[in-house]
Amino acid sequence: MKIVLQKVSQASVVVDSKIISSIKHGYMLLVGISTEDTIEDVQKLSKKVVNLRIFEDDQNAMWKRNIKEVSGEILSVSQFTLMARTAKGTKPDFHMAQKGSLAKELYEKFLQLLRESIGDAKVQDGQFGAMMSCSLVNEGPVTIILET
């Protein structure tokens, strides 16, 4: 499992020219599920996302607070292309990306765990399997890659 986490002041997802999700202060997550991932991987990274301390405290000291402590939101987008292998040739190899139905099951469990941790209304997502346009304003910039 691989997650690209970006700290944002706003983020949104558009499908078919319509905004389907948007957040203000929080994280934009791009989430890739591999053929080797298990429910334990999902549990581990959901906890990591919720507990990661990348927000400032009241004195503007960085790396003090997590998403829950700042009442932040999460916009998560499933992205199988994170599993691409590019070592050989010029065409990405996606064989490490989990098949659709299995990936969707693990991804939905990931979203459920995030919602249980910070609240249903605080977690938005894209549309699994759709062509999406993602927009964000990265703050910091802070971009962190999490992997199992």
CNS distance restraints for C-alpha pairs under 8 A (distance, minus, plus):
assign (resid   1 and name CA) (resid  31 and name CA) 7.41 0.50 0.50
assign (resid   1 and name CA) (resid  32 and name CA) 5.65 0.50 0.50
assign (resid   1 and name CA) (resid  33 and name CA) 4.73 0.50 0.50
assign (resid   1 and name CA) (resid  34 and name CA) 5.61 0.50 0.50
assign (resid   1 and name CA) (resid  37 and name CA) 5.94 0.50 0.50
assign (resid   1 and name CA) (resid  41 and name CA) 6.82 0.50 0.50
assign (resid   1 and name CA) (resid  42 and name CA) 7.55 0.50 0.50
assign (resid   1 and name CA) (resid 147 and name CA) 5.62 0.50 0.50
assign (resid   1 and name CA) (resid 148 and name CA) 5.48 0.50 0.50
assign (resid   2 and name CA) (resid  31 and name CA) 5.96 0.50 0.50
assign (resid   2 and name CA) (resid  32 and name CA) 5.07 0.50 0.50
assign (resid   2 and name CA) (resid  33 and name CA) 6.68 0.50 0.50
assign (resid   2 and name CA) (resid  82 and name CA) 6.91 0.50 0.50
assign (resid   2 and name CA) (resid  83 and name CA) 7.59 0.50 0.50
assign (resid   2 and name CA) (resid 145 and name CA) 7.10 0.50 0.50
assign (resid   2 and name CA) (resid 146 and name CA) 5.73 0.50 0.50
assign (resid   2 and name CA) (resid 147 and name CA) 4.50 0.50 0.50
assign (resid   2 and name CA) (resid 148 and name CA) 6.80 0.50 0.50
assign (resid   3 and name CA) (resid  29 and name CA) 6.41 0.50 0.50
assign (resid   3 and name CA) (resid  30 and name CA) 5.50 0.50 0.50
assign (resid   3 and name CA) (resid  31 and name CA) 4.61 0.50 0.50
assign (resid   3 and name CA) (resid  32 and name CA) 6.28 0.50 0.50
assign (resid   3 and name CA) (resid 145 and name CA) 5.65 0.50 0.50
assign (resid   3 and name CA) (resid 146 and name CA) 5.03 0.50 0.50
assign (resid   3 and name CA) (resid 147 and name CA) 6.40 0.50 0.50
assign (resid   4 and name CA) (resid  29 and name CA) 5.67 0.50 0.50
assign (resid   4 and name CA) (resid  30 and name CA) 5.08 0.50 0.50
assign (resid   4 and name CA) (resid  31 and name CA) 6.70 0.50 0.50
assign (resid   4 and name CA) (resid 143 and name CA) 6.93 0.50 0.50
assign (resid   4 and name CA) (resid 144 and name CA) 5.92 0.50 0.50
assign (resid   4 and name CA) (resid 145 and name CA) 4.64 0.50 0.50
assign (resid   4 and name CA) (resid 146 and name CA) 6.49 0.50 0.50
assign (resid   5 and name CA) (resid  27 and name CA) 6.38 0.50 0.50
assign (resid   5 and name CA) (resid  28 and name CA) 5.93 0.50 0.50
assign (resid   5 and name CA) (resid  29 and name CA) 4.73 0.50 0.50
assign (resid   5 and name CA) (resid  30 and name CA) 6.67 0.50 0.50
assign (resid   5 and name CA) (resid 143 and name CA) 5.62 0.50 0.50
assign (resid   5 and name CA) (resid 144 and name CA) 5.18 0.50 0.50
assign (resid   5 and name CA) (resid 145 and name CA) 6.16 0.50 0.50
assign (resid   5 and name CA) (resid 146 and name CA) 7.51 0.50 0.50
assign (resid   6 and name CA) (resid  27 and name CA) 5.47 0.50 0.50
assign (resid   6 and name CA) (resid  28 and name CA) 5.24 0.50 0.50
assign (resid   6 and name CA) (resid  29 and name CA) 6.49 0.50 0.50
assign (resid   6 and name CA) (resid 138 and name CA) 6.30 0.50 0.50
assign (resid   6 and name CA) (resid 139 and name CA) 7.87 0.50 0.50
assign (resid   6 and name CA) (resid 141 and name CA) 7.87 0.50 0.50
assign (resid   6 and name CA) (resid 142 and name CA) 5.74 0.50 0.50
assign (resid   6 and name CA) (resid 143 and name CA) 4.47 0.50 0.50
assign (resid   6 and name CA) (resid 144 and name CA) 6.51 0.50 0.50
assign (resid   7 and name CA) (resid  25 and name CA) 7.94 0.50 0.50
assign (resid   7 and name CA) (resid  26 and name CA) 5.80 0.50 0.50
assign (resid   7 and name CA) (resid  27 and name CA) 4.75 0.50 0.50
assign (resid   7 and name CA) (resid  28 and name CA) 6.59 0.50 0.50
assign (resid   7 and name CA) (resid 138 and name CA) 5.72 0.50 0.50
assign (resid   7 and name CA) (resid 139 and name CA) 5.56 0.50 0.50
assign (resid   7 and name CA) (resid 140 and name CA) 7.45 0.50 0.50
assign (resid   7 and name CA) (resid 141 and name CA) 7.30 0.50 0.50
assign (resid   7 and name CA) (resid 142 and name CA) 5.50 0.50 0.50
assign (resid   7 and name CA) (resid 143 and name CA) 6.67 0.50 0.50
assign (resid   8 and name CA) (resid  24 and name CA) 7.29 0.50 0.50
assign (resid   8 and name CA) (resid  25 and name CA) 5.87 0.50 0.50
assign (resid   8 and name CA) (resid  26 and name CA) 5.40 0.50 0.50
assign (resid   8 and name CA) (resid  27 and name CA) 5.54 0.50 0.50
assign (resid   8 and name CA) (resid  28 and name CA) 6.55 0.50 0.50
assign (resid   8 and name CA) (resid 136 and name CA) 6.56 0.50 0.50
assign (resid   8 and name CA) (resid 137 and name CA) 5.37 0.50 0.50
assign (resid   8 and name CA) (resid 138 and name CA) 4.51 0.50 0.50
assign (resid   8 and name CA) (resid 139 and name CA) 5.13 0.50 0.50
assign (resid   9 and name CA) (resid  24 and name CA) 5.29 0.50 0.50
assign (resid   9 and name CA) (resid  25 and name CA) 4.47 0.50 0.50
assign (resid   9 and name CA) (resid  26 and name CA) 6.53 0.50 0.50
assign (resid   9 and name CA) (resid 136 and name CA) 7.68 0.50 0.50
assign (resid   9 and name CA) (resid 137 and name CA) 5.75 0.50 0.50
assign (resid   9 and name CA) (resid 138 and name CA) 6.68 0.50 0.50
assign (resid   9 and name CA) (resid 139 and name CA) 6.29 0.50 0.50
assign (resid  10 and name CA) (resid  22 and name CA) 7.39 0.50 0.50
assign (resid  10 and name CA) (resid  23 and name CA) 5.56 0.50 0.50
assign (resid  10 and name CA) (resid  24 and name CA) 4.09 0.50 0.50
assign (resid  10 and name CA) (resid  25 and name CA) 5.90 0.50 0.50
assign (resid  10 and name CA) (resid  26 and name CA) 7.55 0.50 0.50
assign (resid  10 and name CA) (resid 136 and name CA) 5.60 0.50 0.50
assign (resid  10 and name CA) (resid 137 and name CA) 5.54 0.50 0.50
assign (resid  10 and name CA) (resid 138 and name CA) 7.87 0.50 0.50
assign (resid  11 and name CA) (resid  22 and name CA) 5.59 0.50 0.50
assign (resid  11 and name CA) (resid  23 and name CA) 5.43 0.50 0.50
assign (resid  11 and name CA) (resid  24 and name CA) 6.47 0.50 0.50
assign (resid  11 and name CA) (resid  28 and name CA) 6.60 0.50 0.50
assign (resid  11 and name CA) (resid  75 and name CA) 7.10 0.50 0.50
assign (resid  11 and name CA) (resid 134 and name CA) 7.39 0.50 0.50
assign (resid  11 and name CA) (resid 135 and name CA) 5.43 0.50 0.50
assign (resid  11 and name CA) (resid 136 and name CA) 4.04 0.50 0.50
assign (resid  11 and name CA) (resid 137 and name CA) 6.46 0.50 0.50
assign (resid  12 and name CA) (resid  19 and name CA) 6.90 0.50 0.50
assign (resid  12 and name CA) (resid  20 and name CA) 7.67 0.50 0.50
assign (resid  12 and name CA) (resid  21 and name CA) 5.48 0.50 0.50
assign (resid  12 and name CA) (resid  22 and name CA) 4.07 0.50 0.50
assign (resid  12 and name CA) (resid  23 and name CA) 6.44 0.50 0.50
assign (resid  12 and name CA) (resid  75 and name CA) 7.51 0.50 0.50
assign (resid  12 and name CA) (resid 134 and name CA) 5.84 0.50 0.50
assign (resid  12 and name CA) (resid 135 and name CA) 5.28 0.50 0.50
assign (resid  12 and name CA) (resid 136 and name CA) 6.46 0.50 0.50
assign (resid  13 and name CA) (resid  19 and name CA) 5.76 0.50 0.50
assign (resid  13 and name CA) (resid  20 and name CA) 5.88 0.50 0.50
assign (resid  13 and name CA) (resid  21 and name CA) 5.32 0.50 0.50
assign (resid  13 and name CA) (resid  22 and name CA) 6.47 0.50 0.50
assign (resid  13 and name CA) (resid 126 and name CA) 6.10 0.50 0.50
assign (resid  13 and name CA) (resid 132 and name CA) 6.39 0.50 0.50
assign (resid  13 and name CA) (resid 133 and name CA) 5.65 0.50 0.50
assign (resid  13 and name CA) (resid 134 and name CA) 4.62 0.50 0.50
assign (resid  13 and name CA) (resid 135 and name CA) 6.47 0.50 0.50
assign (resid  14 and name CA) (resid  18 and name CA) 5.19 0.50 0.50
assign (resid  14 and name CA) (resid  19 and name CA) 4.30 0.50 0.50
assign (resid  14 and name CA) (resid  20 and name CA) 5.70 0.50 0.50
assign (resid  14 and name CA) (resid  21 and name CA) 7.33 0.50 0.50
assign (resid  14 and name CA) (resid 132 and name CA) 5.66 0.50 0.50
assign (resid  14 and name CA) (resid 133 and name CA) 5.03 0.50 0.50
assign (resid  14 and name CA) (resid 134 and name CA) 6.47 0.50 0.50
assign (resid  15 and name CA) (resid  19 and name CA) 6.52 0.50 0.50
assign (resid  15 and name CA) (resid  20 and name CA) 6.62 0.50 0.50
assign (resid  15 and name CA) (resid 127 and name CA) 7.72 0.50 0.50
assign (resid  15 and name CA) (resid 130 and name CA) 7.30 0.50 0.50
assign (resid  15 and name CA) (resid 131 and name CA) 6.66 0.50 0.50
assign (resid  15 and name CA) (resid 132 and name CA) 5.11 0.50 0.50
assign (resid  15 and name CA) (resid 133 and name CA) 6.61 0.50 0.50
assign (resid  16 and name CA) (resid 132 and name CA) 7.97 0.50 0.50
assign (resid  20 and name CA) (resid 126 and name CA) 7.01 0.50 0.50
assign (resid  21 and name CA) (resid  75 and name CA) 7.43 0.50 0.50
assign (resid  21 and name CA) (resid 124 and name CA) 6.05 0.50 0.50
assign (resid  21 and name CA) (resid 125 and name CA) 6.40 0.50 0.50
assign (resid  21 and name CA) (resid 126 and name CA) 6.55 0.50 0.50
assign (resid  22 and name CA) (resid  75 and name CA) 7.02 0.50 0.50
assign (resid  22 and name CA) (resid 124 and name CA) 7.17 0.50 0.50
assign (resid  23 and name CA) (resid  73 and name CA) 6.25 0.50 0.50
assign (resid  23 and name CA) (resid  74 and name CA) 7.01 0.50 0.50
assign (resid  23 and name CA) (resid  75 and name CA) 6.52 0.50 0.50
assign (resid  23 and name CA) (resid 124 and name CA) 7.56 0.50 0.50
assign (resid  24 and name CA) (resid  72 and name CA) 7.93 0.50 0.50
assign (resid  24 and name CA) (resid  73 and name CA) 6.92 0.50 0.50
assign (resid  25 and name CA) (resid  72 and name CA) 5.46 0.50 0.50
assign (resid  25 and name CA) (resid  73 and name CA) 6.13 0.50 0.50
assign (resid  26 and name CA) (resid  67 and name CA) 6.63 0.50 0.50
assign (resid  26 and name CA) (resid  72 and name CA) 4.50 0.50 0.50
assign (resid  26 and name CA) (resid  73 and name CA) 4.63 0.50 0.50
assign (resid  26 and name CA) (resid  74 and name CA) 5.69 0.50 0.50
assign (resid  27 and name CA) (resid  67 and name CA) 7.98 0.50 0.50
assign (resid  27 and name CA) (resid  72 and name CA) 7.58 0.50 0.50
assign (resid  27 and name CA) (resid  73 and name CA) 6.40 0.50 0.50
assign (resid  27 and name CA) (resid  74 and name CA) 4.79 0.50 0.50
assign (resid  27 and name CA) (resid  75 and name CA) 6.25 0.50 0.50
assign (resid  28 and name CA) (resid  74 and name CA) 5.96 0.50 0.50
assign (resid  28 and name CA) (resid  75 and name CA) 4.87 0.50 0.50
assign (resid  28 and name CA) (resid  76 and name CA) 5.88 0.50 0.50
assign (resid  28 and name CA) (resid  77 and name CA) 7.84 0.50 0.50
assign (resid  28 and name CA) (resid 136 and name CA) 7.52 0.50 0.50
assign (resid  29 and name CA) (resid  74 and name CA) 7.25 0.50 0.50
assign (resid  29 and name CA) (resid  75 and name CA) 6.12 0.50 0.50
assign (resid  29 and name CA) (resid  76 and name CA) 4.51 0.50 0.50
assign (resid  29 and name CA) (resid  77 and name CA) 6.02 0.50 0.50
assign (resid  30 and name CA) (resid  76 and name CA) 6.05 0.50 0.50
assign (resid  30 and name CA) (resid  77 and name CA) 4.99 0.50 0.50
assign (resid  30 and name CA) (resid  78 and name CA) 5.95 0.50 0.50
assign (resid  30 and name CA) (resid  79 and name CA) 5.90 0.50 0.50
assign (resid  31 and name CA) (resid  76 and name CA) 7.05 0.50 0.50
assign (resid  31 and name CA) (resid  77 and name CA) 6.02 0.50 0.50
assign (resid  31 and name CA) (resid  78 and name CA) 4.78 0.50 0.50
assign (resid  31 and name CA) (resid  79 and name CA) 5.37 0.50 0.50
assign (resid  31 and name CA) (resid  80 and name CA) 7.48 0.50 0.50
assign (resid  31 and name CA) (resid  82 and name CA) 7.43 0.50 0.50
assign (resid  31 and name CA) (resid 107 and name CA) 7.97 0.50 0.50
assign (resid  32 and name CA) (resid  78 and name CA) 6.14 0.50 0.50
assign (resid  32 and name CA) (resid  79 and name CA) 5.09 0.50 0.50
assign (resid  32 and name CA) (resid  80 and name CA) 4.95 0.50 0.50
assign (resid  32 and name CA) (resid  81 and name CA) 7.06 0.50 0.50
assign (resid  32 and name CA) (resid  82 and name CA) 5.29 0.50 0.50
assign (resid  32 and name CA) (resid  83 and name CA) 6.15 0.50 0.50
assign (resid  32 and name CA) (resid  97 and name CA) 7.33 0.50 0.50
assign (resid  33 and name CA) (resid  37 and name CA) 6.47 0.50 0.50
assign (resid  33 and name CA) (resid  79 and name CA) 7.95 0.50 0.50
assign (resid  33 and name CA) (resid  80 and name CA) 6.55 0.50 0.50
assign (resid  33 and name CA) (resid  83 and name CA) 7.30 0.50 0.50
assign (resid  33 and name CA) (resid  97 and name CA) 6.06 0.50 0.50
assign (resid  33 and name CA) (resid  98 and name CA) 5.75 0.50 0.50
assign (resid  33 and name CA) (resid 103 and name CA) 5.91 0.50 0.50
assign (resid  33 and name CA) (resid 106 and name CA) 7.64 0.50 0.50
assign (resid  33 and name CA) (resid 107 and name CA) 7.42 0.50 0.50
assign (resid  34 and name CA) (resid  83 and name CA) 6.44 0.50 0.50
assign (resid  34 and name CA) (resid  96 and name CA) 5.33 0.50 0.50
assign (resid  34 and name CA) (resid  97 and name CA) 4.47 0.50 0.50
assign (resid  34 and name CA) (resid  98 and name CA) 4.71 0.50 0.50
assign (resid  34 and name CA) (resid 103 and name CA) 7.78 0.50 0.50
assign (resid  35 and name CA) (resid  96 and name CA) 5.50 0.50 0.50
assign (resid  35 and name CA) (resid  97 and name CA) 5.69 0.50 0.50
assign (resid  35 and name CA) (resid  98 and name CA) 4.35 0.50 0.50
assign (resid  35 and name CA) (resid  99 and name CA) 7.49 0.50 0.50
assign (resid  36 and name CA) (resid  96 and name CA) 7.90 0.50 0.50
assign (resid  36 and name CA) (resid  98 and name CA) 7.86 0.50 0.50
assign (resid  37 and name CA) (resid  41 and name CA) 5.99 0.50 0.50
assign (resid  37 and name CA) (resid  42 and name CA) 7.65 0.50 0.50
assign (resid  38 and name CA) (resid  42 and name CA) 6.63 0.50 0.50
assign (resid  38 and name CA) (resid 106 and name CA) 7.63 0.50 0.50
assign (resid  39 and name CA) (resid  43 and name CA) 6.19 0.50 0.50
assign (resid  39 and name CA) (resid 106 and name CA) 6.72 0.50 0.50
assign (resid  39 and name CA) (resid 109 and name CA) 7.97 0.50 0.50
assign (resid  40 and name CA) (resid  44 and name CA) 6.08 0.50 0.50
assign (resid  41 and name CA) (resid  45 and name CA) 6.20 0.50 0.50
assign (resid  41 and name CA) (resid 148 and name CA) 6.22 0.50 0.50
assign (resid  42 and name CA) (resid  46 and name CA) 6.01 0.50 0.50
assign (resid  42 and name CA) (resid 106 and name CA) 6.91 0.50 0.50
assign (resid  42 and name CA) (resid 107 and name CA) 7.86 0.50 0.50
assign (resid  42 and name CA) (resid 109 and name CA) 7.32 0.50 0.50
assign (resid  42 and name CA) (resid 110 and name CA) 5.59 0.50 0.50
assign (resid  43 and name CA) (resid  47 and name CA) 6.28 0.50 0.50
assign (resid  43 and name CA) (resid 110 and name CA) 7.03 0.50 0.50
assign (resid  43 and name CA) (resid 113 and name CA) 7.30 0.50 0.50
assign (resid  44 and name CA) (resid  48 and name CA) 6.29 0.50 0.50
assign (resid  45 and name CA) (resid  49 and name CA) 6.07 0.50 0.50
assign (resid  45 and name CA) (resid 146 and name CA) 7.39 0.50 0.50
assign (resid  45 and name CA) (resid 147 and name CA) 7.66 0.50 0.50
assign (resid  45 and name CA) (resid 148 and name CA) 7.45 0.50 0.50
assign (resid  46 and name CA) (resid  50 and name CA) 6.34 0.50 0.50
assign (resid  46 and name CA) (resid 110 and name CA) 6.16 0.50 0.50
assign (resid  46 and name CA) (resid 113 and name CA) 6.40 0.50 0.50
assign (resid  46 and name CA) (resid 114 and name CA) 6.04 0.50 0.50
assign (resid  47 and name CA) (resid  51 and name CA) 6.01 0.50 0.50
assign (resid  47 and name CA) (resid 114 and name CA) 7.91 0.50 0.50
assign (resid  48 and name CA) (resid  52 and name CA) 5.66 0.50 0.50
assign (resid  50 and name CA) (resid  66 and name CA) 6.57 0.50 0.50
assign (resid  50 and name CA) (resid  67 and name CA) 5.96 0.50 0.50
assign (resid  50 and name CA) (resid  68 and name CA) 6.76 0.50 0.50
assign (resid  50 and name CA) (resid 114 and name CA) 7.13 0.50 0.50
assign (resid  50 and name CA) (resid 117 and name CA) 7.19 0.50 0.50
assign (resid  50 and name CA) (resid 118 and name CA) 7.65 0.50 0.50
assign (resid  51 and name CA) (resid  66 and name CA) 5.43 0.50 0.50
assign (resid  51 and name CA) (resid  67 and name CA) 7.12 0.50 0.50
assign (resid  51 and name CA) (resid  68 and name CA) 7.83 0.50 0.50
assign (resid  52 and name CA) (resid  65 and name CA) 7.82 0.50 0.50
assign (resid  52 and name CA) (resid  66 and name CA) 5.42 0.50 0.50
assign (resid  52 and name CA) (resid  67 and name CA) 7.48 0.50 0.50
assign (resid  53 and name CA) (resid  63 and name CA) 5.04 0.50 0.50
assign (resid  53 and name CA) (resid  64 and name CA) 5.47 0.50 0.50
assign (resid  53 and name CA) (resid  65 and name CA) 4.77 0.50 0.50
assign (resid  53 and name CA) (resid  66 and name CA) 4.32 0.50 0.50
assign (resid  53 and name CA) (resid  67 and name CA) 7.52 0.50 0.50
assign (resid  54 and name CA) (resid  62 and name CA) 6.59 0.50 0.50
assign (resid  54 and name CA) (resid  63 and name CA) 4.33 0.50 0.50
assign (resid  54 and name CA) (resid  64 and name CA) 6.49 0.50 0.50
assign (resid  54 and name CA) (resid  65 and name CA) 6.20 0.50 0.50
assign (resid  54 and name CA) (resid  66 and name CA) 6.21 0.50 0.50
assign (resid  55 and name CA) (resid  62 and name CA) 5.83 0.50 0.50
assign (resid  55 and name CA) (resid  63 and name CA) 5.39 0.50 0.50
assign (resid  55 and name CA) (resid  64 and name CA) 5.90 0.50 0.50
assign (resid  55 and name CA) (resid  65 and name CA) 4.87 0.50 0.50
assign (resid  55 and name CA) (resid  66 and name CA) 6.10 0.50 0.50
assign (resid  55 and name CA) (resid  67 and name CA) 7.42 0.50 0.50
assign (resid  55 and name CA) (resid  70 and name CA) 7.52 0.50 0.50
assign (resid  56 and name CA) (resid  60 and name CA) 5.03 0.50 0.50
assign (resid  56 and name CA) (resid  61 and name CA) 5.03 0.50 0.50
assign (resid  56 and name CA) (resid  62 and name CA) 4.11 0.50 0.50
assign (resid  56 and name CA) (resid  63 and name CA) 5.78 0.50 0.50
assign (resid  56 and name CA) (resid  64 and name CA) 5.45 0.50 0.50
assign (resid  56 and name CA) (resid  65 and name CA) 6.02 0.50 0.50
assign (resid  57 and name CA) (resid  61 and name CA) 5.48 0.50 0.50
assign (resid  57 and name CA) (resid  62 and name CA) 6.72 0.50 0.50
assign (resid  57 and name CA) (resid  64 and name CA) 5.71 0.50 0.50
assign (resid  57 and name CA) (resid  65 and name CA) 6.22 0.50 0.50
assign (resid  65 and name CA) (resid  69 and name CA) 5.84 0.50 0.50
assign (resid  65 and name CA) (resid  70 and name CA) 6.82 0.50 0.50
assign (resid  66 and name CA) (resid  70 and name CA) 6.62 0.50 0.50
assign (resid  67 and name CA) (resid  71 and name CA) 6.20 0.50 0.50
assign (resid  67 and name CA) (resid  72 and name CA) 5.02 0.50 0.50
assign (resid  67 and name CA) (resid  73 and name CA) 7.26 0.50 0.50
assign (resid  68 and name CA) (resid  72 and name CA) 6.15 0.50 0.50
assign (resid  68 and name CA) (resid 118 and name CA) 5.85 0.50 0.50
assign (resid  72 and name CA) (resid 122 and name CA) 7.11 0.50 0.50
assign (resid  73 and name CA) (resid 122 and name CA) 4.62 0.50 0.50
assign (resid  73 and name CA) (resid 123 and name CA) 5.91 0.50 0.50
assign (resid  73 and name CA) (resid 124 and name CA) 7.87 0.50 0.50
assign (resid  74 and name CA) (resid 122 and name CA) 6.19 0.50 0.50
assign (resid  74 and name CA) (resid 123 and name CA) 4.79 0.50 0.50
assign (resid  74 and name CA) (resid 124 and name CA) 6.10 0.50 0.50
assign (resid  75 and name CA) (resid 123 and name CA) 6.01 0.50 0.50
assign (resid  75 and name CA) (resid 124 and name CA) 4.71 0.50 0.50
assign (resid  75 and name CA) (resid 125 and name CA) 5.26 0.50 0.50
assign (resid  75 and name CA) (resid 126 and name CA) 7.59 0.50 0.50
assign (resid  76 and name CA) (resid 111 and name CA) 7.90 0.50 0.50
assign (resid  76 and name CA) (resid 123 and name CA) 7.51 0.50 0.50
assign (resid  76 and name CA) (resid 124 and name CA) 6.30 0.50 0.50
assign (resid  76 and name CA) (resid 125 and name CA) 4.65 0.50 0.50
assign (resid  76 and name CA) (resid 126 and name CA) 6.53 0.50 0.50
assign (resid  77 and name CA) (resid 125 and name CA) 5.62 0.50 0.50
assign (resid  77 and name CA) (resid 126 and name CA) 5.04 0.50 0.50
assign (resid  77 and name CA) (resid 127 and name CA) 7.55 0.50 0.50
assign (resid  77 and name CA) (resid 128 and name CA) 7.65 0.50 0.50
assign (resid  78 and name CA) (resid 107 and name CA) 7.15 0.50 0.50
assign (resid  78 and name CA) (resid 126 and name CA) 7.21 0.50 0.50
assign (resid  78 and name CA) (resid 127 and name CA) 7.98 0.50 0.50
assign (resid  78 and name CA) (resid 128 and name CA) 6.21 0.50 0.50
assign (resid  78 and name CA) (resid 129 and name CA) 7.81 0.50 0.50
assign (resid  80 and name CA) (resid  84 and name CA) 7.72 0.50 0.50
assign (resid  80 and name CA) (resid  94 and name CA) 7.78 0.50 0.50
assign (resid  80 and name CA) (resid  97 and name CA) 5.70 0.50 0.50
assign (resid  80 and name CA) (resid  98 and name CA) 7.63 0.50 0.50
assign (resid  81 and name CA) (resid  94 and name CA) 6.94 0.50 0.50
assign (resid  81 and name CA) (resid  97 and name CA) 7.52 0.50 0.50
assign (resid  83 and name CA) (resid  94 and name CA) 6.20 0.50 0.50
assign (resid  83 and name CA) (resid  96 and name CA) 5.79 0.50 0.50
assign (resid  83 and name CA) (resid  97 and name CA) 5.29 0.50 0.50
assign (resid  84 and name CA) (resid  92 and name CA) 5.58 0.50 0.50
assign (resid  84 and name CA) (resid  93 and name CA) 5.33 0.50 0.50
assign (resid  84 and name CA) (resid  94 and name CA) 4.77 0.50 0.50
assign (resid  84 and name CA) (resid  95 and name CA) 7.64 0.50 0.50
assign (resid  84 and name CA) (resid  96 and name CA) 7.06 0.50 0.50
assign (resid  84 and name CA) (resid  97 and name CA) 7.38 0.50 0.50
assign (resid  85 and name CA) (resid  92 and name CA) 5.67 0.50 0.50
assign (resid  85 and name CA) (resid  93 and name CA) 4.97 0.50 0.50
assign (resid  85 and name CA) (resid  94 and name CA) 6.50 0.50 0.50
assign (resid  85 and name CA) (resid  96 and name CA) 7.84 0.50 0.50
assign (resid  86 and name CA) (resid  90 and name CA) 7.02 0.50 0.50
assign (resid  86 and name CA) (resid  91 and name CA) 7.04 0.50 0.50
assign (resid  86 and name CA) (resid  92 and name CA) 5.14 0.50 0.50
assign (resid  86 and name CA) (resid  93 and name CA) 6.51 0.50 0.50
assign (resid  98 and name CA) (resid 102 and name CA) 6.53 0.50 0.50
assign (resid  98 and name CA) (resid 103 and name CA) 5.29 0.50 0.50
assign (resid  99 and name CA) (resid 103 and name CA) 5.80 0.50 0.50
assign (resid 100 and name CA) (resid 104 and name CA) 5.93 0.50 0.50
assign (resid 100 and name CA) (resid 129 and name CA) 7.88 0.50 0.50
assign (resid 101 and name CA) (resid 105 and name CA) 6.27 0.50 0.50
assign (resid 102 and name CA) (resid 106 and name CA) 6.45 0.50 0.50
assign (resid 103 and name CA) (resid 107 and name CA) 5.94 0.50 0.50
assign (resid 104 and name CA) (resid 108 and name CA) 5.94 0.50 0.50
assign (resid 104 and name CA) (resid 128 and name CA) 7.22 0.50 0.50
assign (resid 105 and name CA) (resid 109 and name CA) 6.34 0.50 0.50
assign (resid 106 and name CA) (resid 110 and name CA) 6.24 0.50 0.50
assign (resid 107 and name CA) (resid 111 and name CA) 6.36 0.50 0.50
assign (resid 108 and name CA) (resid 112 and name CA) 6.13 0.50 0.50
assign (resid 109 and name CA) (resid 113 and name CA) 6.21 0.50 0.50
assign (resid 110 and name CA) (resid 114 and name CA) 6.36 0.50 0.50
assign (resid 111 and name CA) (resid 115 and name CA) 6.14 0.50 0.50
assign (resid 111 and name CA) (resid 123 and name CA) 7.44 0.50 0.50
assign (resid 112 and name CA) (resid 116 and name CA) 6.13 0.50 0.50
assign (resid 113 and name CA) (resid 117 and name CA) 6.24 0.50 0.50
assign (resid 114 and name CA) (resid 118 and name CA) 6.22 0.50 0.50
assign (resid 114 and name CA) (resid 119 and name CA) 7.56 0.50 0.50
assign (resid 114 and name CA) (resid 123 and name CA) 7.01 0.50 0.50
assign (resid 115 and name CA) (resid 119 and name CA) 4.66 0.50 0.50
assign (resid 115 and name CA) (resid 120 and name CA) 4.60 0.50 0.50
assign (resid 115 and name CA) (resid 121 and name CA) 7.68 0.50 0.50
assign (resid 115 and name CA) (resid 122 and name CA) 7.09 0.50 0.50
assign (resid 115 and name CA) (resid 123 and name CA) 5.94 0.50 0.50
assign (resid 116 and name CA) (resid 120 and name CA) 6.93 0.50 0.50
assign (resid 118 and name CA) (resid 122 and name CA) 6.46 0.50 0.50
assign (resid 118 and name CA) (resid 123 and name CA) 7.74 0.50 0.50
assign (resid 119 and name CA) (resid 123 and name CA) 7.05 0.50 0.50
assign (resid 126 and name CA) (resid 132 and name CA) 7.45 0.50 0.50
assign (resid 127 and name CA) (resid 132 and name CA) 7.53 0.50 0.50
assign (resid 138 and name CA) (resid 142 and name CA) 6.82 0.50 0.50
